[in-house]
Amino acid sequence: MSCVKDTETGTIYVLDADIERRQPDKTIEDILAYHQRRKYSKFAFESNQFQELMAQELQRRSKAASLYLDIEEFKNTSDKLARIESLQP
């Protein structure tokens, strides 16, 4: 998902949302394709457990393709189900 934040109102607007299930290689390819279209200034990536390896591979492939995607890794420490449920109205 890509989004932008209105600095005056604080409103966040979603530009792209892609929730397709896919293999890790395809996920990385698709992220790089989105980056080529949108030129992300920064890309946040959850890097708990296996995702840490994916983040490293994404960084490696972006450099190899001369795309230089700035990746900001973050680790969630709270329960995933609780985080999802907190999003419910």
C-alpha positions in Angstrom: 0.0 0.0 0.0 1.3 3.4 -0.8 0.0 6.6 0.8 0.6 10.3 1.3 0.0 12.5 4.3 -1.6 15.9 4.1 0.8 17.9 6.3 -1.9 20.5 7.0 -4.7 18.2 8.1 -2.7 15.1 9.0 -5.1 13.0 6.8 -3.4 10.0 5.1 -4.6 9.1 1.6 -4.0 5.6 0.2 -2.7 5.7 -3.4 -2.2 1.9 -3.9 -3.4 -1.1 -2.0 -2.3 -4.6 -3.1 -3.3 -7.5 -0.9 -2.7 -10.3 -3.4 -1.2 -13.5 -1.9 2.0 -14.4 -3.7 5.4 -16.0 -3.2 8.2 -13.9 -1.7 10.1 -13.5 -5.0 6.9 -12.2 -6.7 6.2 -9.8 -3.7 9.7 -8.3 -4.2 9.3 -8.0 -7.9 5.9 -6.2 -7.4 7.2 -3.8 -4.8 10.0 -2.8 -7.2 7.5 -2.4 -10.0 5.4 -0.1 -7.8 8.5 1.8 -6.9 9.4 2.4 -10.5 6.0 3.9 -11.1 5.7 5.9 -7.8 9.3 6.7 -6.9 8.7 6.1 -3.2 10.8 8.4 -1.0 10.8 5.7 1.7 9.3 2.2 2.0 8.3 0.7 5.4 8.7 -3.0 5.7 7.7 -5.2 8.7 10.8 -7.2 9.5 9.7 -9.7 12.1 11.2 -13.2 11.6 11.2 -14.2 7.9 10.3 -10.7 6.8 13.8 -9.6 7.9 15.3 -11.8 5.2 12.8 -10.4 2.7 13.7 -6.9 3.6 17.4 -7.6 3.0 16.6 -9.3 -0.3 14.4 -6.3 -1.4 17.3 -3.9 -0.5 19.8 -6.1 -2.5 17.5 -6.3 -5.6 16.7 -2.6 -5.5 20.4 -1.8 -5.6 21.1 -4.4 -8.3 18.3 -2.8 -10.5 19.7 0.7 -9.7 16.4 1.7 -8.1 17.8 2.4 -4.6 14.6 2.0 -2.6 15.0 3.5 0.9 13.7 0.8 3.2 12.8 1.4 6.8 12.4 -1.8 8.7 10.2 -2.0 11.8 9.5 -4.8 14.2 6.1 -5.3 15.8 6.3 -6.4 19.4 2.6 -6.6 20.2 0.2 -9.5 19.4 -0.7 -9.5 15.7 -4.4 -10.5 16.3 -4.7 -7.6 18.8 -3.2 -5.1 16.3 -5.7 -6.3 13.6 -8.7 -6.2 16.0 -7.7 -2.6 17.1 -8.3 -1.5 13.5 -12.0 -2.6 13.6 -14.5 0.3 14.1 
